[in-house]
Amino acid sequence: MLGSALSTLLLAGLLPGTGLAAEPIGLDGPTASWGPLRTLVTDRERIDTMHVVVLPDGTSTVVWVERSEVDDPPSDSSDRVMAVDVTSDSVSTPVVLGGVPGSSIDSANDFEDDQDPEAGGLHVGLDRVGNITLTWSERRDLGGEETWGPHVLSVDRPIGGEWTAPVRLTRGGAGRGEWPKLAVGVGGAAVVAWEPLRGRGLTARFRPAGGDWQAPVGLEQHQRYWSIAIDAAGIAMLLGKQEGLASVRRLLDAGTRWTPARTFGMPIIGPLDLAVNGRGDAAAVWHRHFGQPHGEGFAGVDSNRRPADGRWQGATSIPPTTRFDSMHPLVVLDGRGRATATWVQGRDDRVQVVRSTRSGTWRRTETLATGAYPSWHRSNVLAGHRSGSALVAWTVSKGTALPSRRRVRIDAAYRPGQGPWLQLPLASPETAAPAGSTDVSAAVRRQGGAVVVWVTARRHRLMFRELLAPR
C-alpha cells in the first residue's frame, strides 16, 4: 500500500473477543513449505509496529518499535526504533535508529475505533535498487510539562551503506505533526504526509530520487481515512474522502502543488487503500456501507482503476456484499497493471481475495478461509510483487473472550506469479494471545516465496519465517 512496487506492507491487529478456527478452503495446487522459525529478538518490554522488506540480494531488513530497557524500570516514554538484517544463515546485531530516553513513538495500535489504523507508528519504503527509507512520529519528555514534538522523523540506508542519523521533517509551532505515512517509488522518489497537530488537513514533503526533502506543501481538506502512493516517475497520489465520496489528488511540479480532488463512487465510505505500480497504473479500493448509518444495513468493497495512460474509470462494486462490516480492504498491483485485493468479509469473518485482468475487470471473488479474527485493526495482511506473486496472511483466534484463555496463530495463502493460490501449513504455531494486539508484516521476494514477521505474547519475541518458493 505504501507506494513500493516491490512490496506493500500492512499491519494486522487483534482485539479481545471470541474468534473461530480458520481452515483454508477452495485452494488448489501443491503445498508450499516454510523454512524454520527464527527468533530475531526476545524478552522485550513491548514490540509493535514492525515491517519487513526484502532487498534485491534476498536479504530481509526488519524494523520495529520497542520499549527500551534504557530506563529502569521501562516507562511509557522510552521507545526506540530498531532494525536488523536477516539472511539465510545469519541475523545481524539489532541497531538503534531513533528514540532517546524520554521518547514516545506513536503506534498504529493506539488508535481508537474511529481512527485510521494505518496512521501513526513506523512506516518503511524500498526502491528498486534497495535503498530504504523509514519515517515515524516521536515526542520527547523534557521534564515537567515541557515536551519536544511530536515531530515526524526520517532515516535512510543506501544500498550497501549505513543508516543515517534521523532528519526532522516537521517544524516548530503549528508545523508540528504526527501520524505520518510514507510512500517510496521504485525509481527512488519519496513522499511523506502527516496530519498536523494543530489545524486540519494534511502536510506533505516530497523528495526526488537522490535529492533532499523539499519544502512542506499543505492540503486544507481534512482526511479521516487516506492512503498515499508514488510511481516510478515521482508522481505522488493521495486517496482520501471528500464529502463522503472517495477522492484522489496528485502531487505535481516536484512536490509543490496538489491537483484539485477527483471524486467518484457512492457514500458512505470507510477504510481504503491505494496502489500504484512503477509505470503509473493505479487501483483504489474502499469499504462502503449502505443502509442505516450505525451498523445496521449492508457493506461491501468498491473499487476504481486508472491505467497509466488514461483516466479514472467508473467506480464498481466487488461482490459479494454482507450484513454489517467488510473490514479494511487492501490492494496491490503487479507490473502489468493487474490488481489483487483482499478483505475480511463482515461478521462471517471470511478471508476474501479477488484478482483483476489487465483491463481492470475483476474476476470471481475467492474465499481463502473462514474464521479470520475480526478487528478494527487489520486482521489480514497483503504483500505483492511486480511479478504478480502475492501472499495473504491473517490472524486466527480460538477460545473464549478472556485474553488469558485465547490462542492465536497466523495462517497464510500464497500465489506464485500467474498460478493458483497455494494452500500453506500454519505460518506460526498457536500461542497464548497477548493482552493487546498482534502485529504481522510480510514481503514477497523477487526470487519467489515470501517472508513473514510477527510478535509472540510469551517473552515478547519477534519471530521471522521464510516461505520457500514452490518448485
C-alpha positions in Angstrom: 0.0 0.0 0.0 2.7 2.4 0.8 3.8 3.1 -2.6 6.5 0.5 -3.2 6.0 -1.7 -6.3 8.4 -4.2 -4.7 6.2 -4.8 -1.7 3.2 -3.5 0.0 3.3 -3.9 3.7 0.4 -3.5 6.1 -0.4 -4.2 9.7 -2.6 -6.9 11.2 -4.4 -6.5 14.5 -6.1 -8.3 17.3 -8.7 -7.2 19.9 -10.3 -9.1 22.7 -13.3 -11.2 21.7 -14.3 -14.6 20.6 -12.8 -16.0 17.3 -13.3 -19.2 15.3 -10.7 -21.6 14.0 -9.8 -21.0 10.4 -9.3 -23.8 7.9 -8.2 -22.9 4.3 -10.9 -23.7 1.8 -11.1 -23.6 -2.0 -7.3 -23.7 -2.6 -5.7 -25.6 -5.4 -2.2 -26.8 -6.3 0.7 -28.2 -4.3 1.5 -27.2 -0.7 4.3 -24.7 -0.3 6.8 -25.1 2.6 8.0 -22.8 5.3 11.6 -22.5 6.5 12.5 -22.9 10.2 11.1 -20.5 12.8 13.7 -17.9 13.7 13.8 -15.6 16.8 15.2 -12.1 16.0 14.9 -10.6 19.4 13.3 -11.7 22.7 12.4 -10.6 26.2 11.4 -7.1 25.2 9.1 -5.0 27.3 7.0 -4.3 24.2 7.3 -4.8 20.5 4.9 -3.4 17.9 4.6 -1.8 14.5 7.1 -3.9 12.7 7.7 -4.1 9.0 9.9 -6.2 6.7 11.3 -5.5 3.3 13.4 -7.8 1.1 16.4 -6.3 -0.7 17.3 -7.3 -4.3 20.0 -9.7 -3.0 17.5 -11.6 -0.9 18.5 -10.0 2.5 15.5 -9.2 4.7 15.5 -6.0 6.7 13.1 -5.9 9.7 12.3 -2.7 11.5 10.2 -2.2 14.6 9.3 -0.1 17.6 10.2 -1.4 21.1 10.0 -0.3 24.7 13.7 0.4 25.5 15.5 -1.0 28.5 17.5 2.2 28.9 15.0 3.3 31.6 14.9 1.1 34.7 12.1 0.2 35.1 11.0 0.9 31.5 8.5 3.8 31.3 5.9 4.8 28.8 8.4 7.3 27.3 11.3 5.0 26.5 10.6 3.9 22.9 13.1 3.4 20.2 13.2 2.4 16.5 15.2 -0.8 15.8 16.5 -2.6 12.7 18.1 -6.0 12.0 19.2 -7.8 8.8 18.3 -11.4 8.1 20.0 -13.7 5.6 19.6 -17.4 5.0 22.1 -18.2 7.7 22.6 -15.2 9.9 20.9 -12.4 11.9 22.7 -9.2 12.5 23.0 -7.4 15.8 20.0 -5.0 16.3 20.8 -1.4 15.8 19.0 1.7 17.3 17.8 4.1 14.6 15.8 6.5 16.6 14.4 7.3 20.0 16.2 8.5 23.2 15.3 8.1 26.9 12.1 10.1 27.3 10.9 9.4 23.7 7.4 8.2 23.0 6.8 6.9 19.4 3.2 6.7 18.2 1.9 3.2 17.5 -0.8 2.4 14.9 -2.2 0.1 17.6 -3.0 3.1 19.8 -5.8 4.3 17.6 -9.5 4.3 18.6 -12.2 2.7 16.6 -13.0 5.8 14.5 -9.4 6.5 13.6 -7.3 5.3 10.7 -5.4 2.1 11.8 -2.6 2.7 9.3 -1.7 6.1 10.7 0.9 6.6 13.3 3.6 4.0 14.1 6.5 3.3 11.9 6.5 3.2 8.0 9.1 1.9 5.6 9.7 2.2 1.9 12.1 0.5 -0.5 13.1 1.4 -4.1 14.1 -0.9 -6.9 17.8 -0.9 -6.1 17.4 -1.5 -2.4 17.6 2.0 -0.8 15.4 2.1 2.4 13.6 5.0 4.0 11.8 5.0 7.4 9.5 7.6 9.0 7.8 7.8 12.4 6.3 10.3 14.8 8.1 10.9 18.1 7.6 13.1 21.1 10.1 13.6 24.0 9.6 14.4 27.7 11.9 17.3 28.5 10.8 17.4 32.2 7.8 18.9 33.9 5.2 19.8 31.3 7.7 20.6 28.6 7.7 18.3 25.6 9.5 18.1 22.3 7.3 17.4 19.3 5.6 15.4 18.2 7.8 15.6 15.2 8.0 13.4 12.1 11.5 11.9 11.7 13.1 10.1 8.8 16.2 7.9 8.4 17.7 6.3 5.3 20.1 3.5 4.4 21.5 3.5 0.8 22.1 0.1 -0.6 25.5 -1.2 0.7 25.8 1.7 3.1 25.0 2.6 6.7 21.9 4.1 8.4 21.8 7.9 8.5 21.1 10.0 11.6 17.4 11.0 12.0 16.3 14.0 10.0 13.4 16.1 11.4 10.8 16.8 8.7 8.4 18.9 10.7 8.9 22.4 12.0 8.1 24.1 15.3 4.8 25.6 16.3 1.8 24.8 14.1 4.0 22.8 11.8 4.5 20.0 14.3 2.9 16.9 13.1 2.0 13.3 13.8 0.5 10.2 12.2 2.8 10.1 9.2 2.5 7.8 6.1 5.3 7.2 3.7 5.5 6.1 0.0 8.7 5.3 -1.9 8.6 4.8 -5.6 10.6 2.1 -7.4 12.6 4.9 -9.1 13.7 6.3 -5.7 11.4 9.4 -5.2 9.6 9.5 -1.9 6.7 11.4 -0.2 5.7 11.5 3.4 2.4 13.1 4.6 1.0 13.7 8.1 -1.9 15.2 10.0 -0.6 18.3 11.7 -1.0 18.6 15.5 -2.7 22.0 15.1 -5.1 22.8 12.3 -7.0 20.5 9.9 -5.8 18.9 6.7 -2.6 17.2 5.7 1.0 18.3 5.1 3.3 16.6 2.7 7.0 16.7 1.8 8.4 15.3 -1.4 11.9 14.0 -2.1 13.2 13.5 -5.7 15.3 10.4 -6.4 18.8 11.1 -5.0 17.8 14.5 -3.7 16.7 16.2 -0.5 13.3 16.7 1.2 11.5 19.7 -0.4 9.6 22.4 1.5 6.2 21.3 3.1 3.1 21.6 1.0 -0.3 21.7 2.7 -3.7 20.3 1.8 -6.6 22.0 3.5 -9.1 19.2 3.2 -9.1 17.0 6.4 -8.8 13.3 5.7 -10.2 10.8 8.2 -9.0 7.8 6.1 -6.3 8.2 3.5 -3.7 6.3 1.6 -0.7 7.6 -0.3 1.4 6.1 -3.2 4.0 7.2 -5.7 5.1 5.9 -9.2 8.4 5.5 -10.8 8.2 9.0 -12.4 7.9 10.5 -8.9 4.2 11.5 -9.1 2.6 11.0 -5.8 -1.2 10.2 -5.4 -3.4 10.6 -2.4 -6.7 8.6 -2.0 -9.0 10.1 0.7 -12.5 11.0 1.4 -14.2 14.3 0.5 -17.9 15.0 1.2 -18.5 11.3 1.8 -17.0 10.2 -1.5 -13.7 8.6 -2.5 -11.4 11.3 -3.9 -7.9 11.3 -5.4 -5.3 14.1 -5.8 -1.9 14.1 -7.4 1.2 16.0 -6.1 2.8 17.7 -9.1 5.6 20.1 -10.0 8.3 18.4 -8.0 6.1 18.0 -5.0 4.9 21.6 -4.7 1.3 21.5 -5.9 -1.8 19.3 -5.2 -4.3 19.0 -8.0 -8.0 19.5 -7.3 -9.8 16.5 -5.9 -11.4 14.0 -8.3 -14.3 12.3 -6.6 -16.1 9.1 -7.5 -18.2 6.4 -6.0 -21.1 6.5 -3.6 -21.2 7.4 0.1 -20.7 6.2 2.9 -17.1 5.1 2.7 -14.7 3.9 5.4 -11.2 2.4 5.4 -9.5 2.5 2.0 -6.3 1.6 0.2 -4.4 2.8 -2.9 -1.7 1.0 -5.0 0.4 2.5 -7.8 2.9 0.4 -9.9 6.1 1.6 -11.5 4.6 2.5 -14.8 1.8 4.6 -13.2 -1.2 2.3 -13.2 -3.4 2.9 -10.1 -6.0 0.9 -8.2 -8.2 2.1 -5.3 -10.4 0.0 -3.0 -12.6 1.2 -0.1 -15.2 0.0 2.3 -18.7 1.2 1.5 -21.6 1.0 3.9 -25.2 1.3 2.8 -28.4 1.2 4.8 -28.6 2.5 8.4 -25.5 4.6 9.4 -24.7 2.9 12.7 -24.0 -0.7 12.0 -27.3 -2.0 10.5 -27.6 -2.5 6.8 -25.0 -3.9 4.4 -21.4 -3.3 3.5 -19.1 -4.2 0.6 -15.9 -3.2 -1.2 -15.9 -0.7 -4.1 -13.0 0.0 -6.4 -11.8 2.2 -9.2 -8.8 1.9 -11.6 -6.7 4.3 -13.6 -4.4 3.0 -16.4 -1.1 4.7 -16.7 -2.0 6.5 -19.9 -5.6 7.2 -19.1 -8.2 8.5 -16.6 -10.0 7.1 -13.6 -12.8 4.8 -14.7 -16.2 4.5 -13.0 -16.4 3.1 -9.5 -17.5 -0.6 -9.4 -18.6 -2.9 -6.5 -16.8 -6.1 -5.9 -19.3 -8.9 -4.9 -20.4 -10.1 -2.5 -21.9 -7.7 -0.1 -22.6 -8.7 3.5 -24.5 -7.7 6.6 -22.6 -5.4 8.8 -18.9 -4.5 8.1 -16.4 -5.6 5.5 -13.1 -4.9 7.2 -10.3 -2.9 5.7 -9.8 -3.8 2.1 -6.2 -3.9 0.8 -4.9 -3.8 -2.8 -1.6 -4.4 -4.6 -0.7 -4.0 -8.3 1.8 -6.1 -10.4 4.0 -4.6 -13.1 1.4 -5.2 -15.8 -1.4 -3.5 -14.1 -3.3 -6.5 -12.6 -4.6 -5.8 -9.1 -5.1 -8.2 -6.2 -7.5 -7.2 -3.4 -8.3 -8.8 -0.1 -10.5 -8.1 2.9 -12.2 -9.9 5.8 -15.9 -10.2 5.0 -18.0 -8.9 7.7 -19.3 -11.0 10.6 -18.7 -14.2 8.6 -15.0 -13.5 9.1 -14.2 -14.8 5.6 -10.9 -14.0 4.1 -11.8 -12.9 0.6 -9.4 -12.4 -2.4 -10.0 -11.3 -5.9 -7.8 -10.5 -8.9 -8.3 -8.3 -11.9 -7.4 -8.6 -15.5 -5.1 -6.1 -17.1 -8.1 -4.1 -18.3 -9.3 -3.8 -14.7 -12.2 -6.2 -14.8 -12.5 -8.1 -11.5 -12.5 -11.9 -11.7 -14.5 -14.1 -9.4 -14.0 -13.5 -5.7 -12.5 -16.5 -3.8 -12.7 -17.4 -0.2 -9.3 -18.4 1.3 -10.6 -19.2 4.8 -13.3 -18.7 7.3 -12.9 -17.7 10.9 -10.3 -14.9 10.5 -10.3 -12.9 13.7 -12.2 -9.6 13.2 -10.7 -6.4 14.3 -11.0 -2.7 13.7 -7.2 -3.0 13.2 -6.4 -5.1 10.3 -6.9 -8.9 10.8 -5.2 -9.6 7.4 -2.1 -8.5 5.6 -1.3 -8.4 1.8 2.1 -8.4 0.2 2.7 -8.3 -3.5 5.5 -8.2 -6.1 5.6 -6.7 -9.6 5.9 -10.2 -11.0 2.3 -11.0 -9.8 3.3 -13.1 -6.9 1.2 -12.4 -3.7 0.8 -13.5 -0.2 -2.2 -13.0 2.1 -1.9 -13.8 5.9 -4.5 -13.4 8.6 -4.8 -13.7 12.3 -6.9 -16.6 13.8 -8.1 -16.7 17.4 -9.6 -19.6 19.3 -11.1 -19.8 22.7 -13.1 -17.5 24.9 -13.3 -13.8 25.2 -10.8 -13.9 28.1 -7.4 -12.9 26.8 -5.7 -15.3 29.2 -7.5 -18.3 27.6 -7.3 -17.4 24.0 -4.9 -19.0 21.5 -3.8 -17.2 18.3 -2.0 -18.2 15.2 -1.2 -16.8 11.7 -2.4 -18.6 8.6 -1.5 -17.7 5.0 -2.0 -18.4 1.3 0.5 -17.7 -1.5 0.1 -17.3 -5.2 3.2 -17.7 -7.3 3.2 -15.4 -10.4 0.3 -16.4 -12.6 -0.5 -19.6 -10.8 -3.4 -20.5 -8.4 -3.4 -19.8 -4.7 -1.5 -22.5 -2.8 -2.6 -24.0 0.5 0.0 -23.4 3.2 0.6 -25.0 6.6 0.5 -22.7 9.6 2.8 -19.7 9.3 3.1 -19.7 13.1 2.4 -22.2 15.9 -0.6 -21.4 18.2 0.4 -19.3 21.1 -1.2 -17.6 24.0 -2.9 -14.4 23.0 -1.4 -11.1 24.1 -3.4 -8.7 26.2 -3.4 -6.0 23.4 -2.8 -6.6 19.7 -0.8 -8.8 17.5 1.2 -7.3 14.6 2.2 -9.2 11.5 4.0 -8.0 8.3 5.1 -9.7 5.1 7.0 -9.1 1.9 7.2 -11.1 -1.3 10.6 -12.0 -2.6 11.8 -11.2 -6.1 13.3 -14.7 -6.2 9.9 -16.2 -5.3 8.4 -17.1 -2.0 7.9 -14.6 0.9 8.9 -13.7 4.4 6.6 -13.1 7.4 7.4 -11.5 10.8 5.2 -11.3 13.9 5.4 -10.9 17.7 4.6 -13.7 20.2 3.0 -12.9 23.5 5.3 -15.1 25.6 8.6 -13.3 26.3 7.7 -10.7 23.6 9.7 -12.3 20.9 10.0 -11.0 17.3 9.7 -14.0 15.0 10.7 -14.5 11.4 9.8 -17.2 8.9 10.6 -17.6 5.2 8.2 -19.2 2.7 10.2 -21.2 0.3 9.2 -20.8 -3.4 7.4 -23.8 -4.8 9.3 -25.7 -7.5 
